[in-house]
Amino acid sequence: MRHPVQKLAFNRTNGRLYLAAGEKLQEFDPTTGVLVQEWSTELIAADETKDEQPKKKKAKTEQAKVVRNAFRTLSCSEDGRYIVGSTDELKSLVVLSTTDLSLQYSRKFPKRPSALAITDSNETLLLGDKFGDVYSLPIVPSAGSKPGHSKLSSAENESGYDIEPIFGHVSMLVDLLVTPEVEGARYAISSDRDEHVRVTRYPEACVIERFCFGHMQYVSQLLVPSWAPTTLLSGGGDDFLARWNWTTGELVEKIELEAYIGAEPSEEDSEFEVAVSGIWEIPELKIVLVFDDNSKKLLSFKIPESQSEPARFLSSKKYDLLDAAVSGTNGEAWLTVYNSSESEGPEIKKIKVDESGVITEIEEALAKKISETASFEIASRADVLALHPVSLLRKHAEH
Amino acid sequence: MSEATAPTNENVGGSPASEPSATGKRKRMDYRQSQQARRQELKSVVFEGDAEEKIKLPKKKYYRQRAHSNPFSDHLLEYPKSPSDMDWSRLYPALIPPPTSTEAASPQPKVEIADIGCGFGGLLVSLATEFPDKLVLGMEIRVQVTQYVEDRIIALRQQHAASEEKLYNNIAVLRANAMKFLPNFFEKGQLSKMFFCFPDPHFKARKHKARIITSTLASEYAYLLRPGGIVYTITDVKDLHEWMVKHLEEHPMFKRLSKEWEESDKCVQIMRKDTEEGKKVERNQGDKFVACYVRLEKPEY
């Protein structure tokens, strides 16, 4: 069978759609549904294991995973020249050129990368890891360095690393962004599993400017809408979406989600929990799409430019959404959804969001063609990745 | 840290194998239970006048706990959502009115000195009399060690209730993971002194990230300290000392204070002689390494 597509990215410069299915990255021309080119993390995995001495690993009770090195994050640089992702087991950052999907460089990290942000200068990217450290790296490798995969030396495996984190949390880093310039300065905003939303100066990351306090659960998604550069939206395990003025730390509005999600009547005894796993903006409509992974509802909200005006809920639609990528300038977006039918496999949809926030599926034949072409073969459904990892971030402490 | 491996495991009865020490264990449990009951009652009480019966200082041997804790694990911790959500009147009842009272509306004193990983509270108790007009907070991640310090403060407060200065009302302790949640307790620039006395050395290279001074945590300490505020470090482990010096030295927000400054500073003297670890090192005639840093106004690259 074919593995579902877990991540999507859209390149606004060349109009191409990138799909990450398991370990494979595929580039599609979304106007024709034709597969243009592809790349696989197998290429760096082979490099990594080539001259590795057999290491005694702790005996694992669970069966070895087949899809070991899948893409966990994927984004496209603003200038459209690079596609950047991070992978599971190899804990590697991968930078590919969008012209021919050639590997610019990849590098292994001591801890698994969990968040990725590209600064809008298109020169630097920030990478946050499972233990809260954030590294700053060039997108374009420096002239002297050779392309290809750089491994960790055995010394680095043990302790330090040849690059120092520029800042860090003592908790899993879950999301990360670099703000647009506000009064001549730029900031990095980062969130973690311990309810923290932090505003750090960038690139002078030794200065923590403030925290945005108010979350009581993990914060998995951050967005600064392009039409409201001092506004921050954040969501995760709390039953609300927080709307902040991140330049002051003020919680402007708590957008309660329960009313729009609606607890399923059949699951009366189950506690009402939210797991926001995605927030995307549609700039020309000043609308954001918010996905709750527990109720499987994709919600649309109007976020006014002025913080004195409340946000407005527009509509909702049920999807078992894995990821989305806003594509055009007219409210269009690509979705990848979990296909629970017998064949499973990738399922790609295209939607259009209108001015009133209503979500309609469009170009179904084209989406179907892409769904049928996208291919990363696996033996059985047991090999499918854990595709809904967000709710696992909820803490269950015992002592 | 798994509960099963900790010597604090409170399984009643125990297996036959542990029989010889069962009475000792029983005794420890009984002691701690009676202390616990009293702690609940007296933790937030303002003692007045001379009590007929003085509360005895707690005995350390009943509060034994493994010396290490994993700062990355999700402990069941209580922490405020933000500094403004913190009710400090429970910790400093004689000095801070409860948030519901009418006095609470006027500006209240704030904690200015933090002892991170205060252990059994030796430094904290000395700081109480050194800075009688400042609020000092000890933070400790180990439950029973925290309880010992709580009981120690209760006893000291009650014993000195009749004295004119009413000492020890300005110190308190709470269980916290300081590596994760300090900004939940303190506002930006609230602190003037932070103490890191004999921290866990985390010897293994792969555990270095669990050390209390790292470049990334130093940024957080710079956020909490006001300009001119001071980070105090002391350890008997040379390797850890060098590590702390390296990371603070490289940090653009901190500058090391001179040996002469160290010699003239009262807190350095207290830190050398009044911490439990400091005393232990003294007995074993070991070395003590001190390094103090001032928080700069602006980053210096």
Chai-1 contact restraints between the chains, C-beta under 6 A:
chainA,res_idxA,chainB,res_idxB,connection_type,confidence,min_distance_angstrom,max_distance_angstrom,comment,restraint_id
A,E158,B,A205,contact,1.0,0.0,6.0,A-B,restraint_1
A,E158,B,R206,contact,1.0,0.0,6.0,A-B,restraint_2
A,S159,B,A205,contact,1.0,0.0,6.0,A-B,restraint_3
A,S159,B,H208,contact,1.0,0.0,6.0,A-B,restraint_4
A,P165,B,T216,contact,1.0,0.0,6.0,A-B,restraint_5
A,F167,B,T216,contact,1.0,0.0,6.0,A-B,restraint_6
A,F167,B,S219,contact,1.0,0.0,6.0,A-B,restraint_7
A,G168,B,T216,contact,1.0,0.0,6.0,A-B,restraint_8
A,V170,B,M179,contact,1.0,0.0,6.0,A-B,restraint_9
A,V170,B,K180,contact,1.0,0.0,6.0,A-B,restraint_10
A,D194,B,K180,contact,1.0,0.0,6.0,A-B,restraint_11
A,E204,B,P299,contact,1.0,0.0,6.0,A-B,restraint_12
A,C206,B,S219,contact,1.0,0.0,6.0,A-B,restraint_13
A,C206,B,P252,contact,1.0,0.0,6.0,A-B,restraint_14
A,C206,B,M253,contact,1.0,0.0,6.0,A-B,restraint_15
A,C206,B,P299,contact,1.0,0.0,6.0,A-B,restraint_16
A,I208,B,S219,contact,1.0,0.0,6.0,A-B,restraint_17
A,I208,B,Y223,contact,1.0,0.0,6.0,A-B,restraint_18
A,F211,B,P183,contact,1.0,0.0,6.0,A-B,restraint_19
A,F213,B,K81,contact,1.0,0.0,6.0,A-B,restraint_20
A,F213,B,S82,contact,1.0,0.0,6.0,A-B,restraint_21
A,K395,B,D74,contact,1.0,0.0,6.0,A-B,restraint_22
A,A397,B,D74,contact,1.0,0.0,6.0,A-B,restraint_23
A,A397,B,H75,contact,1.0,0.0,6.0,A-B,restraint_24
A,A397,B,L76,contact,1.0,0.0,6.0,A-B,restraint_25
A,H399,B,E3,contact,1.0,0.0,6.0,A-B,restraint_26
A,H399,B,L76,contact,1.0,0.0,6.0,A-B,restraint_27
